[in-house]
Amino acid sequence: MDAYLLPPPLNTNPGPEFADEVRMWQGIPSIERAPGGRLWAAWYAGGVTEDRYNYVMLWTSGDESATWQLALVVDPDGEGIARAYDPCPWLDPLGRLWLFWGQGNENHTEPDKGVWAIVADDPDSPRPVWSAPRRLGDGVMMNKPLATSWGEWLICSALWHQEDSCRVLASGDRGATWTRIGAATVPDPKERNCDEHMLVERRDGSLWMLVRTTYGIGESISTDRGRTWTPVAPTAIQNPTTRFYIGRLHSGRLLLVKNGPVNERTGRSRITAALSEDDGKSWVGGLVLDPRGPGQGSGDGCVSYPDATQAADGTIHCIHDFDRCGDKEILYSRFTEADVLAGRALGADTVLAQVLNRATALNPKLKPKA
């Protein structure tokens, strides 16, 4: 059986072969916070781009992001054809920490991509005990599951550029099993992209799916708990063709983190947070987490791929990347809803675009600037 279909080893004692000094590419991060305050951040690296050498890294901080340690590496077969990518840590309603990732072959073929996961019962430990890796289903998942009001947990899993590519998997047994229950389609093949879709449960009980498309962000609605979906259609939210983040906060507001203002389609620049009090009909505030963009790094200078989570005290923790093959930075931000509404940092505890990690190996694909 091919390596990408087999459970990978879990390396809980990563050596110098994963050090900052040897990584030539890294990005696509995600973040979670344990009940006691421990932070977990995941991204993938290895190789000179998104290739067969990719592996997933899980980092942790027990001092509110002052210092970070590499706690786990998932590398399916070293220099073989299998790659691990698109990781996502998630704290489930039971207080367990999950780590999801994509695992497939070097050619990105379908349906070889699979959603894999491990889970730990002790997320505030710097060295949690992980379950054995298991494959949950086909496709690529890179955004946090949704725990619904009716008790199901839902996962977004994509089969890129296909009919019914925006798939939804559900678990009614607290994550023990996962089953595909429905899918949405981007009708025009020319508008299909990597999907990277996310779900929000709206106040009326319907599900709102936002999807990455070639025109930016599309939407689909389900009124039967994810079983059927409307065709994906454009939203009023403007964005480049890239990942964004949306989620429900404890206050009931929605948090959106994307490139640029809500009503402006920028390039991969100006990571910005906004809030909605009416389930996404309108947006208020605008806190720029990172003002940089193309031309401001040693490589492409893009800022991209935000992810966020919220602590019990209301503090929002966010992560994004900058210049994946040049400066190779992973950035951490900490802020409040008041900061977003004001459009500026109000308190001493607010942190914007703090460098969580920077890899330093020279990438041979990087062309010198003129």
Residue frames as qw, qx, qy, qz and C-alpha x, y, z in Angstrom:
[[0.000, 0.889, 0.458, 0.000, 0.00, 0.00, 0.00],
 [0.366, 0.627, -0.043, 0.686, 1.27, 3.50, -0.83],
 [0.389, -0.092, -0.525, 0.751, 2.77, 5.44, 2.09],
 [0.177, -0.174, 0.044, -0.968, 0.23, 8.26, 1.91],
 [0.693, -0.311, -0.401, -0.512, -2.54, 5.77, 2.75],
 [0.710, -0.175, -0.604, 0.317, -0.71, 4.44, 5.82],
 [0.451, -0.880, -0.143, 0.036, -0.70, 5.93, 9.34],
 [0.440, 0.699, -0.341, 0.449, 2.40, 8.13, 9.62],
 [0.620, -0.209, -0.513, 0.556, 4.85, 8.05, 12.55],
 [0.240, -0.938, -0.142, -0.204, 4.41, 10.72, 15.24],
 [0.625, 0.237, -0.326, 0.668, 7.74, 12.34, 16.02],
 [0.421, -0.872, -0.231, -0.100, 7.45, 13.84, 19.51],
 [0.580, -0.643, 0.195, 0.461, 11.19, 14.47, 19.79],
 [0.638, 0.756, 0.073, 0.127, 12.06, 16.34, 16.57],
 [0.735, -0.302, 0.141, 0.590, 15.77, 16.61, 15.83],
 [0.168, -0.581, 0.206, 0.769, 17.98, 19.16, 14.04],
 [0.234, 0.173, 0.743, 0.603, 16.70, 18.07, 10.62],
 [0.028, -0.763, -0.611, -0.210, 13.59, 20.17, 11.41],
 [0.369, -0.511, -0.208, 0.748, 15.44, 23.22, 12.75],
 [0.229, 0.888, 0.158, -0.365, 14.75, 26.79, 11.63],
 [0.136, -0.686, 0.515, 0.496, 18.15, 26.85, 9.91],
 [0.257, -0.080, 0.880, 0.391, 17.26, 24.06, 7.46],
 [0.375, 0.610, 0.681, -0.153, 13.68, 24.94, 6.50],
 [0.229, -0.033, 0.423, 0.876, 13.54, 26.59, 3.05],
 [0.334, -0.317, -0.448, -0.766, 9.76, 27.06, 2.93],
 [0.123, -0.317, -0.853, 0.395, 6.95, 27.25, 5.47],
 [0.277, -0.075, -0.058, -0.956, 3.42, 28.61, 5.85],
 [0.588, -0.286, -0.549, -0.520, -0.32, 27.92, 6.05],
 [0.131, 0.118, -0.777, 0.604, -0.67, 28.10, 9.85],
 [0.554, -0.543, -0.456, -0.437, -3.52, 27.46, 12.28],
 [0.055, 0.339, -0.597, 0.725, -3.93, 28.08, 16.02],
 [0.640, -0.512, -0.509, -0.262, -5.80, 26.77, 19.08],
 [0.097, -0.521, 0.519, -0.671, -5.85, 27.45, 22.83],
 [0.468, -0.198, -0.849, 0.144, -6.25, 24.86, 25.59],
 [0.429, -0.770, -0.426, -0.204, -8.63, 25.53, 28.52],
 [0.637, -0.627, -0.138, 0.427, -5.74, 26.36, 30.86],
 [0.032, 0.933, -0.129, -0.335, -4.14, 28.79, 28.43],
 [0.525, -0.293, 0.631, 0.491, -1.58, 26.70, 26.55],
 [0.506, 0.673, -0.139, -0.522, -1.37, 27.78, 22.91],
 [0.693, 0.013, 0.664, 0.281, -0.92, 25.38, 20.01],
 [0.375, 0.740, -0.207, -0.518, 0.16, 26.48, 16.53],
 [0.741, 0.056, 0.626, 0.239, 0.57, 24.27, 13.47],
 [0.450, 0.750, -0.221, -0.433, 1.87, 24.81, 9.97],
 [0.940, 0.093, 0.268, 0.189, 3.75, 22.85, 7.36],
 [0.033, -0.846, 0.454, 0.276, 7.24, 23.10, 5.95],
 [0.699, -0.139, 0.651, 0.260, 9.96, 21.09, 4.23],
 [0.597, 0.475, 0.499, 0.411, 11.13, 21.14, 0.64],
 [0.238, -0.088, 0.138, 0.957, 11.38, 24.35, -1.37],
 [0.409, -0.093, -0.215, -0.882, 7.64, 24.75, -1.96],
 [0.778, -0.035, 0.374, -0.504, 4.48, 22.64, -1.63],
 [0.558, 0.451, -0.667, -0.200, 6.02, 19.32, -2.60],
 [0.855, -0.091, -0.508, -0.051, 6.71, 15.71, -1.62],
 [0.489, 0.144, -0.582, 0.634, 9.02, 16.79, 1.21],
 [0.337, -0.538, 0.050, -0.771, 6.31, 18.62, 3.19],
 [0.452, -0.247, -0.799, 0.311, 5.74, 17.74, 6.82],
 [0.373, -0.785, -0.276, -0.411, 3.45, 19.13, 9.53],
 [0.356, 0.161, -0.557, 0.733, 4.86, 20.90, 12.60],
 [0.470, -0.751, -0.407, -0.223, 2.98, 21.47, 15.87],
 [0.314, 0.321, -0.412, 0.793, 4.38, 24.12, 18.23],
 [0.485, -0.698, -0.527, -0.025, 3.28, 25.08, 21.74],
 [0.145, 0.465, -0.306, 0.818, 3.58, 27.98, 24.17],
 [0.502, -0.532, -0.657, 0.183, 2.83, 27.87, 27.88],
 [0.322, -0.454, -0.246, 0.794, 3.63, 31.55, 28.50],
 [0.293, 0.823, 0.342, -0.345, 1.11, 33.42, 26.32],
 [0.691, 0.690, 0.102, 0.190, 3.31, 33.36, 23.20],
 [0.218, -0.894, 0.368, 0.129, 6.53, 34.68, 24.82],
 [0.095, -0.475, 0.846, 0.224, 8.35, 31.46, 23.83],
 [0.878, 0.227, -0.055, -0.418, 7.45, 28.53, 21.59],
 [0.354, -0.398, 0.841, 0.097, 8.72, 24.95, 21.41],
 [0.584, 0.230, -0.611, -0.482, 8.39, 22.39, 18.62],
 [0.610, -0.229, 0.608, -0.454, 6.32, 19.56, 20.12],
 [0.738, 0.205, 0.641, -0.054, 5.47, 17.26, 17.21],
 [0.217, 0.472, -0.551, -0.653, 6.32, 16.57, 13.58],
 [0.791, 0.277, 0.515, -0.180, 4.19, 14.47, 11.22],
 [0.212, 0.625, -0.596, -0.458, 6.37, 13.37, 8.30],
 [0.928, 0.108, 0.111, -0.340, 4.84, 10.34, 6.53],
 [0.954, 0.098, 0.163, 0.231, 7.88, 8.99, 4.69],
 [0.490, -0.529, 0.274, 0.636, 10.74, 11.48, 4.69],
 [0.045, 0.464, -0.471, -0.748, 11.92, 11.90, 1.10],
 [0.278, 0.262, 0.905, 0.189, 9.25, 9.56, -0.29],
 [0.018, -0.359, -0.542, -0.760, 6.21, 10.58, -2.34],
 [0.331, -0.709, -0.622, -0.003, 3.85, 11.11, 0.61],
 [0.147, 0.339, -0.179, 0.912, 3.38, 14.62, 1.99],
 [0.262, -0.636, -0.660, 0.302, 1.63, 15.98, 5.10],
 [0.121, 0.218, 0.137, 0.959, 0.13, 19.48, 4.86],
 [0.372, -0.466, -0.276, -0.754, -2.76, 21.83, 5.78],
 [0.363, -0.193, -0.810, 0.419, -2.77, 21.17, 9.55],
 [0.355, -0.558, -0.137, -0.738, -5.50, 22.37, 11.90],
 [0.196, -0.069, -0.819, 0.535, -5.55, 22.08, 15.72],
 [0.454, -0.443, -0.318, -0.704, -9.03, 22.15, 17.28],
 [0.098, -0.070, 0.779, -0.616, -10.30, 22.04, 20.87],
 [0.339, -0.341, -0.759, -0.438, -13.52, 20.02, 20.83],
 [0.491, -0.592, -0.077, -0.634, -16.51, 20.58, 23.18],
 [0.893, -0.369, -0.251, 0.054, -15.17, 17.82, 25.47],
 [0.332, -0.886, 0.316, 0.074, -11.91, 19.72, 26.01],
 [0.834, -0.080, 0.415, 0.355, -9.81, 17.41, 23.86],
 [0.069, 0.739, -0.375, -0.555, -7.18, 18.70, 21.43],
 [0.843, 0.380, 0.368, 0.096, -7.35, 17.42, 17.88],
 [0.084, -0.597, 0.482, 0.636, -4.72, 17.82, 15.18],
 [0.769, 0.516, 0.369, -0.077, -6.05, 17.38, 11.65],
 [0.104, -0.594, 0.514, 0.610, -3.89, 17.39, 8.53],
 [0.799, 0.504, -0.080, -0.316, -4.01, 16.47, 4.87],
 [0.478, -0.412, 0.735, 0.247, -2.01, 13.52, 3.61],
 [0.791, 0.559, 0.154, -0.195, -1.55, 12.57, -0.02],
 [0.815, 0.083, 0.274, 0.504, 0.93, 11.94, -2.79],
 [0.340, -0.388, 0.160, 0.842, 3.25, 14.42, -4.43],
 [0.118, 0.202, 0.616, 0.752, 0.99, 14.94, -7.46],
 [0.305, 0.154, 0.300, -0.891, -2.08, 16.28, -5.64],
 [0.319, -0.083, -0.773, -0.542, -4.22, 13.66, -7.39],
 [0.625, -0.121, 0.296, -0.713, -7.78, 12.77, -6.44],
 [0.530, -0.749, -0.104, -0.385, -9.03, 10.96, -4.45],
 [0.736, 0.075, -0.499, 0.451, -5.67, 10.20, -2.88],
 [0.037, -0.446, 0.343, -0.826, -5.91, 13.23, -0.60],
 [0.578, -0.451, -0.680, -0.021, -7.19, 12.26, 2.83],
 [0.319, -0.734, 0.181, -0.572, -8.16, 13.92, 6.10],
 [0.681, -0.035, -0.651, 0.333, -6.13, 12.50, 8.99],
 [0.366, -0.749, 0.105, -0.543, -6.36, 13.19, 12.72],
 [0.522, -0.063, -0.722, 0.449, -4.97, 12.48, 16.17],
 [0.417, -0.742, -0.157, -0.501, -6.49, 13.53, 19.49],
 [0.402, 0.135, -0.661, 0.619, -5.19, 14.16, 23.03],
 [0.461, -0.694, -0.548, -0.077, -7.08, 14.31, 26.33],
 [0.550, -0.635, -0.171, 0.515, -4.50, 16.57, 28.05],
 [0.478, 0.729, 0.188, 0.452, -4.15, 19.73, 25.90],
 [0.202, -0.952, 0.158, -0.168, -2.61, 21.81, 28.70],
 [0.811, -0.383, 0.315, 0.311, 0.33, 19.42, 28.95],
 [0.117, 0.769, -0.458, -0.429, 3.47, 20.43, 27.00],
 [0.120, 0.280, -0.916, -0.260, 3.75, 16.77, 25.98],
 [0.747, 0.036, 0.223, -0.626, 0.20, 15.44, 25.49],
 [0.418, -0.068, 0.901, 0.095, -0.48, 11.76, 24.86],
 [0.450, 0.343, -0.332, -0.755, -1.75, 11.34, 21.29],
 [0.842, 0.182, 0.442, -0.249, -4.04, 8.70, 19.87],
 [0.543, -0.021, 0.674, 0.500, -2.97, 6.67, 16.87],
 [0.202, 0.341, -0.299, -0.868, -3.38, 8.51, 13.54],
 [0.445, 0.365, 0.818, -0.010, -6.48, 7.63, 11.56],
 [0.008, 0.063, 0.512, 0.857, -7.90, 8.60, 8.19],
 [0.309, 0.367, 0.561, -0.675, -11.34, 10.20, 8.51],
 [0.601, 0.644, 0.451, -0.145, -12.26, 10.52, 4.85],
 [0.605, 0.356, 0.337, 0.627, -11.28, 11.73, 1.39],
 [0.121, 0.911, 0.209, 0.333, -10.35, 15.31, 0.57],
 [0.436, 0.225, -0.311, 0.814, -8.48, 18.20, 2.13],
 [0.387, -0.840, -0.379, -0.046, -9.51, 19.89, 5.38],
 [0.491, 0.242, -0.255, 0.797, -7.75, 22.99, 6.65],
 [0.236, -0.455, 0.101, -0.853, -10.32, 24.85, 8.77],
 [0.169, -0.121, 0.797, -0.567, -11.75, 24.12, 12.18],
 [0.175, -0.383, -0.888, -0.182, -14.78, 21.84, 12.58],
 [0.353, -0.346, 0.010, -0.869, -18.12, 23.28, 13.67],
 [0.075, -0.211, -0.909, 0.351, -19.86, 21.95, 16.78],
 [0.254, -0.393, -0.455, -0.758, -23.56, 22.53, 16.05],
 [0.420, -0.258, 0.368, -0.788, -26.40, 23.31, 18.43],
 [0.893, -0.030, -0.096, -0.440, -28.02, 19.95, 17.57],
 [0.781, -0.451, 0.432, -0.021, -24.97, 17.97, 18.67],
 [0.888, 0.345, 0.142, 0.270, -23.26, 17.04, 15.42],
 [0.330, -0.671, 0.341, 0.569, -19.68, 18.02, 14.65],
 [0.708, 0.678, 0.200, -0.006, -19.10, 19.04, 11.03],
 [0.508, -0.417, 0.436, 0.615, -15.90, 19.02, 8.99],
 [0.534, 0.776, -0.073, -0.327, -15.34, 20.78, 5.66],
 [0.617, -0.251, 0.641, 0.382, -13.38, 18.58, 3.25],
 [0.439, 0.720, -0.141, -0.519, -12.58, 19.60, -0.32],
 [0.711, 0.122, 0.575, 0.385, -12.00, 17.69, -3.55],
 [0.046, -0.587, 0.148, 0.795, -10.65, 20.56, -5.60],
 [0.211, 0.358, -0.499, -0.760, -12.08, 21.65, -8.99],
 [0.074, -0.160, -0.961, -0.212, -14.84, 19.01, -9.04],
 [0.517, -0.458, -0.379, -0.616, -18.61, 18.82, -8.87],
 [0.767, -0.589, -0.202, -0.154, -19.71, 18.66, -5.21],
 [0.596, 0.375, -0.452, 0.547, -16.19, 19.63, -4.22],
 [0.166, -0.475, 0.401, -0.766, -17.26, 21.50, -1.03],
 [0.641, -0.225, -0.729, -0.091, -17.98, 18.42, 1.03],
 [0.416, -0.550, 0.362, -0.627, -19.27, 18.21, 4.59],
 [0.556, -0.021, -0.820, 0.134, -18.50, 15.30, 6.92],
 [0.527, -0.574, 0.090, -0.620, -20.45, 14.82, 10.14],
 [0.371, 0.054, -0.867, 0.329, -19.92, 13.00, 13.41],
 [0.590, -0.538, -0.171, -0.578, -22.79, 12.25, 15.78],
 [0.896, -0.355, -0.246, 0.107, -20.65, 10.22, 18.18],
 [0.402, -0.880, 0.191, 0.167, -18.13, 12.81, 19.42],
 [0.184, 0.787, -0.549, -0.212, -15.64, 12.20, 16.66],
 [0.657, -0.208, 0.725, 0.017, -15.52, 8.40, 16.80],
 [0.514, 0.302, 0.697, 0.399, -16.80, 8.12, 13.21],
 [0.136, 0.537, -0.099, -0.827, -17.26, 10.61, 10.37],
 [0.482, 0.411, 0.751, 0.188, -19.63, 10.34, 7.40],
 [0.041, 0.014, 0.350, 0.936, -20.15, 12.50, 4.35],
 [0.216, 0.540, 0.707, -0.403, -23.62, 14.07, 4.59],
 [0.395, 0.858, 0.317, -0.090, -23.67, 16.63, 1.78],
 [0.523, -0.154, 0.291, 0.786, -21.70, 18.89, -0.55],
 [0.281, 0.851, 0.152, -0.417, -21.95, 22.19, -2.39],
 [0.690, 0.261, 0.413, 0.535, -20.76, 22.91, -5.93],
 [0.009, -0.600, 0.166, 0.783, -19.25, 25.99, -7.54],
 [0.728, 0.517, 0.395, -0.214, -21.38, 25.87, -10.73],
 [0.546, 0.812, -0.204, -0.045, -18.92, 27.38, -13.22],
 [0.930, -0.073, -0.025, 0.359, -15.78, 25.22, -13.59],
 [0.464, 0.572, -0.109, 0.667, -13.76, 28.36, -14.39],
 [0.292, -0.738, 0.170, -0.584, -14.61, 29.74, -10.93],
 [0.922, -0.366, -0.129, 0.007, -13.57, 26.63, -9.02],
 [0.179, 0.741, -0.552, 0.338, -10.44, 26.76, -6.90],
 [0.349, 0.183, -0.854, 0.340, -9.22, 25.06, -3.71],
 [0.520, -0.572, -0.568, -0.281, -12.53, 25.64, -1.82],
 [0.310, 0.091, -0.554, 0.767, -11.02, 25.92, 1.69],
 [0.390, -0.557, -0.376, -0.629, -14.61, 26.30, 2.84],
 [0.088, 0.031, -0.689, 0.719, -15.81, 27.15, 6.35],
 [0.335, -0.548, -0.707, -0.296, -19.13, 26.87, 8.16],
 [0.104, -0.116, 0.430, -0.889, -21.08, 29.13, 10.48],
 [0.119, -0.522, -0.845, 0.006, -24.34, 28.17, 12.17],
 [0.072, -0.373, -0.102, -0.919, -26.63, 31.16, 11.85],
 [0.252, -0.044, 0.571, -0.780, -29.13, 32.28, 14.47],
 [0.732, 0.126, -0.044, -0.668, -32.04, 30.87, 12.45],
 [0.811, -0.151, 0.557, -0.091, -30.45, 27.40, 12.52],
 [0.803, 0.596, -0.017, 0.024, -29.28, 27.41, 8.91],
 [0.726, -0.339, 0.281, 0.529, -25.67, 26.78, 7.94],
 [0.335, 0.922, -0.114, -0.155, -23.69, 29.40, 6.02],
 [0.840, -0.072, 0.290, 0.453, -20.76, 28.10, 4.00],
 [0.173, 0.914, -0.231, -0.285, -18.11, 30.47, 2.66],
 [0.899, 0.153, 0.313, 0.265, -15.88, 29.16, -0.14],
 [0.226, -0.596, 0.423, 0.644, -12.62, 30.24, -1.78],
 [0.695, 0.581, 0.418, 0.065, -13.23, 30.79, -5.51],
 [0.562, 0.219, 0.240, 0.760, -11.41, 32.45, -8.41],
 [0.008, -0.730, -0.235, -0.642, -13.54, 35.57, -7.89],
 [0.109, -0.511, 0.452, -0.723, -12.87, 35.66, -4.14],
 [0.186, 0.013, 0.851, -0.491, -15.49, 34.32, -1.73],
 [0.473, -0.206, -0.593, -0.618, -18.65, 32.43, -2.62],
 [0.383, -0.151, 0.627, -0.661, -21.46, 31.28, -0.35],
 [0.475, -0.162, -0.789, -0.355, -23.85, 28.36, -0.01],
 [0.467, -0.283, 0.384, -0.744, -26.75, 27.82, 2.40],
 [0.384, -0.125, -0.911, -0.084, -28.17, 24.68, 3.97],
 [0.501, -0.338, 0.159, -0.780, -31.49, 24.65, 5.84],
 [0.935, -0.161, -0.186, -0.256, -31.47, 20.90, 6.56],
 [0.683, -0.636, 0.355, 0.050, -28.40, 20.60, 8.78],
 [0.156, -0.637, 0.660, 0.367, -25.91, 20.21, 5.95],
 [0.666, 0.164, 0.725, 0.060, -27.60, 17.57, 3.85],
 [0.511, 0.624, 0.440, 0.394, -28.38, 19.77, 0.84],
 [0.321, -0.521, 0.031, 0.790, -26.77, 23.02, -0.27],
 [0.439, 0.854, 0.152, -0.233, -27.55, 25.86, -2.65],
 [0.754, 0.443, 0.043, 0.483, -25.14, 26.37, -5.57],
 [0.500, -0.456, -0.079, 0.732, -22.16, 28.46, -4.53],
 [0.269, 0.837, 0.313, 0.360, -22.73, 32.11, -5.53],
 [0.384, 0.379, -0.233, 0.809, -20.72, 35.33, -5.03],
 [0.380, -0.705, -0.483, 0.354, -20.96, 37.21, -1.73],
 [0.082, 0.974, 0.038, 0.209, -20.53, 40.90, -1.03],
 [0.613, -0.683, 0.294, 0.265, -17.30, 40.09, 0.83],
 [0.590, 0.759, -0.275, 0.027, -14.33, 40.95, -1.37],
 [0.663, -0.561, 0.474, 0.145, -11.13, 38.94, -1.17],
 [0.303, 0.567, -0.696, -0.318, -8.30, 37.69, -3.36],
 [0.903, 0.034, -0.377, -0.201, -8.23, 34.01, -4.21],
 [0.298, 0.352, -0.737, 0.494, -6.89, 32.87, -0.85],
 [0.465, -0.410, -0.760, 0.199, -7.88, 31.56, 2.54],
 [0.234, -0.541, 0.116, -0.800, -9.80, 33.67, 5.05],
 [0.202, -0.144, -0.876, 0.413, -11.22, 32.98, 8.52],
 [0.452, -0.401, -0.124, -0.788, -14.78, 33.28, 9.82],
 [0.421, -0.186, -0.851, 0.254, -16.16, 32.12, 13.18],
 [0.438, -0.743, -0.334, -0.380, -18.70, 32.82, 15.89],
 [0.191, 0.379, -0.551, 0.718, -17.48, 34.64, 19.00],
 [0.207, -0.320, -0.818, 0.432, -18.79, 34.24, 22.56],
 [0.144, 0.306, 0.211, -0.917, -20.56, 37.60, 22.21],
 [0.572, 0.548, 0.581, -0.189, -22.62, 36.25, 19.30],
 [0.302, 0.812, -0.255, -0.429, -20.80, 38.38, 16.76],
 [0.919, 0.293, 0.125, 0.233, -19.03, 36.87, 13.77],
 [0.316, -0.737, 0.388, 0.455, -15.31, 37.46, 13.35],
 [0.799, 0.572, 0.118, 0.140, -13.93, 37.74, 9.81],
 [0.382, -0.693, 0.405, 0.458, -10.17, 37.89, 9.17],
 [0.749, 0.530, 0.344, 0.198, -9.09, 38.44, 5.57],
 [0.497, -0.010, 0.211, 0.842, -6.87, 40.41, 3.23],
 [0.021, 0.208, 0.204, 0.956, -7.92, 44.07, 3.28],
 [0.397, 0.075, 0.343, -0.848, -11.26, 45.72, 4.14],
 [0.529, 0.267, 0.778, -0.210, -14.47, 43.71, 3.76],
 [0.555, 0.735, 0.311, -0.235, -15.60, 45.65, 0.68],
 [0.237, 0.836, -0.430, -0.247, -12.23, 45.80, -1.08],
 [0.979, 0.117, 0.085, 0.142, -10.44, 43.14, -3.11],
 [0.114, -0.855, 0.486, 0.139, -6.75, 43.59, -2.45],
 [0.654, 0.370, -0.658, 0.047, -3.88, 41.28, -3.19],
 [0.797, -0.339, -0.453, 0.214, -2.39, 39.17, -0.42],
 [0.254, 0.333, -0.301, 0.857, -1.79, 42.20, 1.75],
 [0.285, -0.320, 0.233, -0.873, -3.13, 43.91, 4.91],
 [0.383, -0.285, -0.876, 0.066, -4.47, 41.10, 7.11],
 [0.243, -0.261, 0.126, -0.926, -7.55, 42.73, 8.69],
 [0.095, -0.313, -0.911, 0.251, -10.18, 41.70, 11.27],
 [0.337, -0.210, -0.142, -0.907, -13.84, 42.83, 11.17],
 [0.162, 0.169, 0.861, -0.452, -17.03, 41.99, 13.10],
 [0.348, -0.266, -0.542, -0.717, -20.67, 41.38, 12.21],
 [0.271, 0.014, 0.661, -0.700, -23.62, 41.68, 14.58],
 [0.694, 0.308, 0.156, -0.631, -26.22, 40.50, 12.03],
 [0.826, 0.057, 0.559, 0.056, -24.90, 37.13, 10.82],
 [0.523, -0.080, 0.543, 0.653, -22.78, 38.60, 8.06],
 [0.317, 0.812, 0.470, 0.140, -25.25, 41.01, 6.47],
 [0.155, 0.929, -0.127, 0.312, -23.03, 43.95, 7.46],
 [0.799, -0.074, -0.286, 0.524, -19.59, 44.41, 8.98],
 [0.193, -0.966, 0.033, -0.168, -18.13, 46.91, 11.44],
 [0.588, -0.688, 0.357, 0.229, -14.66, 47.79, 12.66],
 [0.788, 0.575, -0.142, 0.169, -11.39, 47.07, 10.94],
 [0.524, -0.748, 0.382, 0.141, -8.23, 46.17, 12.84],
 [0.670, 0.622, -0.403, 0.025, -5.20, 45.78, 10.60],
 [0.879, -0.433, 0.165, 0.110, -3.12, 42.96, 12.06],
 [0.615, -0.249, 0.432, 0.610, -0.33, 43.16, 9.48],
 [0.342, 0.810, 0.062, -0.472, -0.12, 46.04, 6.95],
 [0.221, -0.475, 0.682, 0.510, 2.51, 44.46, 4.72],
 [0.795, 0.482, 0.270, -0.250, 2.09, 43.01, 1.27],
 [0.846, 0.343, 0.204, 0.354, 3.84, 42.11, -2.00],
 [0.419, 0.744, -0.127, 0.504, 7.20, 43.79, -2.44],
 [0.325, -0.802, 0.295, -0.406, 7.94, 44.04, 1.29],
 [0.858, -0.380, 0.344, 0.027, 9.73, 40.74, 1.86],
 [0.218, -0.546, 0.698, 0.408, 12.79, 39.04, 0.48],
 [0.272, 0.179, 0.895, 0.306, 10.45, 36.86, -1.61],
 [0.013, -0.540, -0.635, -0.552, 6.90, 37.58, -2.76],
 [0.001, -0.122, 0.329, -0.936, 6.09, 39.51, 0.42],
 [0.510, -0.387, -0.507, -0.577, 2.54, 38.13, 0.66],
 [0.240, -0.125, 0.717, -0.643, 0.67, 38.03, 3.97],
 [0.620, -0.033, -0.535, -0.573, -1.97, 35.33, 3.97],
 [0.646, -0.141, -0.748, -0.057, -3.88, 32.43, 5.49],
 [0.241, -0.402, 0.472, -0.747, -5.25, 33.74, 8.80],
 [0.593, -0.337, -0.726, -0.084, -6.77, 31.46, 11.42],
 [0.184, -0.470, 0.348, -0.790, -8.17, 32.35, 14.84],
 [0.525, -0.385, -0.755, 0.074, -9.59, 31.06, 18.10],
 [0.256, -0.676, 0.080, -0.686, -11.09, 32.72, 21.18],
 [0.267, 0.062, -0.806, 0.524, -10.29, 32.17, 24.85],
 [0.280, -0.602, -0.743, 0.086, -12.97, 31.97, 27.55],
 [0.225, -0.597, -0.266, 0.723, -12.14, 35.52, 28.64],
 [0.418, 0.845, 0.260, -0.210, -12.94, 36.83, 25.16],
 [0.150, -0.703, 0.498, 0.485, -9.36, 37.34, 23.98],
 [0.846, 0.516, 0.049, -0.120, -8.92, 36.46, 20.30],
 [0.496, -0.500, 0.593, 0.390, -5.76, 34.65, 19.24],
 [0.709, 0.677, 0.048, -0.193, -4.85, 34.81, 15.55],
 [0.580, -0.366, 0.566, 0.457, -2.09, 33.51, 13.28],
 [0.676, 0.720, 0.064, -0.141, -1.01, 34.10, 9.66],
 [0.789, -0.102, 0.283, 0.535, 2.04, 33.74, 7.43],
 [0.173, 0.926, -0.133, -0.309, 4.34, 36.14, 5.55],
 [0.335, 0.755, -0.539, -0.166, 6.59, 35.51, 2.55],
 [0.958, -0.172, 0.167, -0.155, 6.65, 31.70, 2.58],
 [0.910, 0.174, 0.013, 0.377, 9.91, 31.12, 0.68],
 [0.314, 0.703, -0.188, 0.610, 11.61, 34.44, 1.50],
 [0.177, -0.542, 0.480, -0.666, 11.33, 35.74, 5.06],
 [0.577, -0.121, -0.806, -0.045, 9.33, 32.61, 6.01],
 [0.108, -0.188, 0.535, -0.816, 7.57, 34.19, 9.00],
 [0.371, -0.518, -0.761, -0.121, 4.70, 32.84, 11.08],
 [0.033, -0.336, 0.195, -0.921, 2.96, 35.74, 12.86],
 [0.303, -0.467, -0.799, 0.225, 0.87, 35.75, 16.05],
 [0.139, -0.406, -0.012, -0.903, -1.70, 38.37, 17.11],
 [0.259, -0.435, -0.792, 0.342, -3.76, 38.77, 20.29],
 [0.105, -0.167, -0.060, -0.978, -6.61, 41.28, 20.48],
 [0.198, 0.370, 0.755, -0.504, -10.17, 41.93, 21.62],
 [0.232, 0.674, 0.653, 0.255, -13.47, 42.81, 19.97],
 [0.115, -0.920, -0.156, 0.341, -13.03, 46.34, 21.32],
 [0.351, -0.462, 0.478, 0.660, -9.74, 46.60, 19.41],
 [0.314, 0.294, 0.756, 0.494, -11.50, 45.52, 16.20],
 [0.066, 0.847, 0.528, 0.013, -14.34, 48.01, 16.66],
 [0.205, -0.879, 0.051, 0.428, -11.91, 50.84, 17.37],
 [0.722, 0.670, -0.050, 0.166, -9.60, 49.88, 14.52],
 [0.263, 0.691, -0.519, 0.430, -6.55, 50.14, 16.78],
 [0.607, -0.114, -0.696, 0.365, -4.89, 48.51, 19.78],
 [0.375, -0.773, -0.105, -0.501, -6.54, 49.76, 22.98],
 [0.758, -0.633, 0.128, -0.091, -4.75, 47.78, 25.68],
 [0.124, -0.735, 0.664, 0.052, -1.25, 46.83, 26.72],
 [0.654, -0.110, 0.747, -0.031, -2.05, 43.15, 26.19],
 [0.737, 0.631, 0.138, -0.200, -2.83, 43.57, 22.51],
 [0.450, -0.411, 0.630, 0.481, -0.20, 42.05, 20.22],
 [0.678, 0.665, 0.084, -0.301, -0.19, 42.55, 16.46],
 [0.783, 0.573, -0.228, 0.086, 1.93, 40.48, 14.04],
 [0.449, -0.702, 0.553, -0.022, 4.47, 39.24, 16.58],
 [0.551, 0.451, -0.686, -0.151, 6.99, 36.90, 14.94],
 [0.891, -0.303, 0.231, -0.245, 6.21, 33.45, 16.32],
 [0.788, -0.176, 0.484, 0.339, 8.76, 31.72, 14.12],
 [0.429, 0.811, -0.263, -0.298, 11.07, 32.51, 11.23],
 [0.916, 0.024, 0.293, 0.273, 12.87, 29.88, 9.17],
 [0.102, -0.866, 0.284, 0.399, 16.22, 31.00, 7.80],
 [0.632, -0.070, 0.639, 0.433, 17.50, 28.52, 5.18],
 [0.172, 0.461, -0.363, -0.792, 18.04, 30.01, 1.72],
 [0.727, 0.394, 0.526, -0.200, 15.43, 28.84, -0.78],
 [0.385, -0.172, 0.605, 0.675, 17.02, 28.10, -4.18],
 [0.254, 0.624, 0.676, 0.300, 13.75, 28.99, -5.93],
 [0.108, -0.893, -0.231, 0.371, 14.03, 32.56, -4.66],
 [0.591, 0.533, 0.173, 0.580, 15.22, 34.88, -7.41],
 [0.368, -0.313, -0.186, 0.855, 17.32, 37.89, -6.40],
 [0.193, 0.873, 0.391, -0.219, 15.44, 41.16, -6.67],
 [0.549, 0.560, 0.160, 0.599, 16.54, 43.56, -9.36]]
